[in-house]
Amino acid sequence: MKDIAVYGAGGFGRETAWLIQEINQAADTWNLVGFFDDGEKRGAVIEGLPVLGGMTELNATTETIDVVVAIADPATRKKVVTSITNRKISFPQVVHPTARLGSPSNKFGRGCIITAGVILTTGISVGEFSIINLATTVGHDSRLSDYCSVMPQCSISGNVLFGEEVFVGAGARILQGITLGEKSVIGAGAVVTKSFPASSRLIGVPAQHVPSAS
């Protein structure tokens, strides 16, 4: 089994550690060695796993290791990934055993995380370092670009397109054929009924753009 570590020891990081343990219960795949997190003290123990250090220690390691970047915020996740310069590091896809990945033609980028209960159908593309969280469904011919985050129990209909770094809050619904521009944020429970450009902030039913606070 290859060593794997989780970058990020917060709530989603701990959930991702559990996900890896679930994968290993189904079939021995990885040796989970601990967390990397700049906000935690090196040597601390979280959920029975050690904190191995932060970015400095990760970039200095001489051992080959898989790393899953488990940070929900797309911009922060992208910043972490682009800061990892160590060529010993690989970024695997991490998929819970209960996730249904749909057609063999579906495509998944490196570093993506697919959690428990997710259902995908056909013609779907999930970009690098994207997250699809618990019990979310994704319809046919949808495309999620790199660094997207879809929170639990969302419904994404067919022919939906997300630009990079889109964040979809828990329980949101995205209707058929909609495009959301990069860095858009969809609030929890929102129902998106039309397309919106980049950096939109959407809330409500139907979802409407809310300008950022100045």
N, C-alpha and C positions, 0 to 999 in steps of 0.2 A: 504494500500500500504506500502511496506517495503522501508525504507530509502536506497538510493544508492548514492555513491560518485564516482567521477572520480579521479584516481591518475594520475597526469600529466595535467598541464594547458596550454601546448603548442598547436600547431596547431592540432595535431591529438586528443589531449585531448578535445579541444573545438568541434571538429567534433563528437567525441563520446558523448559529452553532447547533441549535436543536435540529434544524433541517438536515445538517450534515450527519448528525447522529442517527436521524431517521433513515437517511440513505444507507448508512452502514448497517443498520438492522436488517434492511432488505438484502443488501449484498455488500460485503466488505470492500470499501472503495478508497477511503482516505484515513490517514492517521491525523486526527485533529489535535494540533500541538498547542493552540492557544490563540490569544488576541494580540493585535497591534493597535495601539491607540495613544495618540499624543496627549490626551487628556487624562490618562490613568497612570498611576505609578508603576514603573517597571517592577515586576515581582509580585504585584498584587494578584489575588486569585478571585476570579469572577465566574460564577456558575461552575466551580470546580476546575476552571482552566486558567493557566497563568497569563498575565500580561507580559509579553515578550519585549516590549519597548514601543517606540513610535516610528516615525518615518526614517529617522537617522539610523536606527538599528535595522530596519527592514532593508534599506538601501545598502547597508554594510554587510549583510549576511553573505556568507560564502557557500551556503547550502542551497541546492535546488528545492524550491518550494512553490506550491500553488497558493494563491491568495484570492479570497473573495472579498470584494469591497462592499460592505454591508452598511451603507449610509443612505437613508431615504431621500435626502435633499439632492436633487440632480446636480446643481452647481457645485456643491461641496464634494459630491462623489467624483465629478469630473476633475476637480482640483486635486483630489487625492490621487486618482489614477495617473494624471499627467506628471505628478511629483515622484512617482515610482520609476526610477531609472535603472534599477538593478536588473541585469539581463538574466539572472538566476530565477526571476519571478515569472510565473505563468498565471494566467487568469482563466480558470475553467468555467464552463457552464455548470450551475448547481440547480438541480431539478428534483423536487420532492417526488417520492415514488407514487403518490396518488394523483399527481398532475397528469392530465390527458393532453398530450402534445399534438394530437390531430394528425393530419396527413403527413406522410413521409416527405412531401415536397416543402413543408414549412421550414423556414430558415431561422437560426438563432445565432446571434453574435457571441463572441467571447465575453466572459465575465457576466453574462446575464443570470438572473436569479428568478426561478419559477417556483412558487411556493405551493403549499398543500391545497388541493381542491380546485386548482385552476383548470379551465377547459378551453382549448383552442380547437378550431375546426380545420379549415383548409385555405391554402393560398396566403398564409400569414408569414410576415417577416418581423422578427424582434431584433432590434439593433444591439450593438455592443453596450455592455454595462447597464442594461435596462432591467427593471424590476417589475414583475407582475405578482401582486400579493394575493393573499388568501381568498379562494373561492370566487375569483374574477373569471368572467367569460369574455372571449374575444371571437368575433364573427369572421366570416370568410373574407379573404382578400384585404385584410387590414394590415397596415404597416406602421410599426412603432420605430422611430429612428433612435439613434444612440442616446443613452443617458436618460431615458424616460422612466418615470416612477408611477406605477398604477397601484393604488392602495386597495385594501380588502373590499371584496364584494362589489366590485364595479362591473358594469355591463357595457361592453364595447361592441356595437353592431358591425355589420359588414361594410367593406369599402371605406373604412376610416383611416385617415392618415394623420399621424402625429409628427411634428418636427422634433428636433433635438431638445432635450431637457424639459419636456412637458411633464407636469405633475398633476395627477388626477386624484382628488381626495376620495376618501372611503364612501362607497355607496353611490358614486356618481354614475350617470347613464349618458352614453354618447350615441346618438342616433345614427342611422344609416347614412353613409356617404359624406361624412363631415370631415373637414380638414381643420386641424388646430396648429397654428404657427408655433415655431420654436419658443421655448421658455414660457409658454402659457401655463397658468395655474387654474385648475378647476376645483372649486370648493366642494366639500363633502356634501353628498346628496343632491348636487346640481343635476339638471337634465339639460344637456346641450342639444339644441334642435337646429342649429345652423353653424356654418363655418366662421372661424374668427382668425384674425391675423396674429403675427408674433407678439409675444409678451402680453397677451390678454389675461385679465384676471376675472374669472367668471364665477358667479354665484346665482342660486335661485332656480325656480321652476316656472317658465323656461329660463335657462341661464342667460344673464346679461353681464356685460362688461362693467367692472367697477374700477375707476381710475385709482392708481396707487396714491397713497397719502404722500403729500409733499413734505 
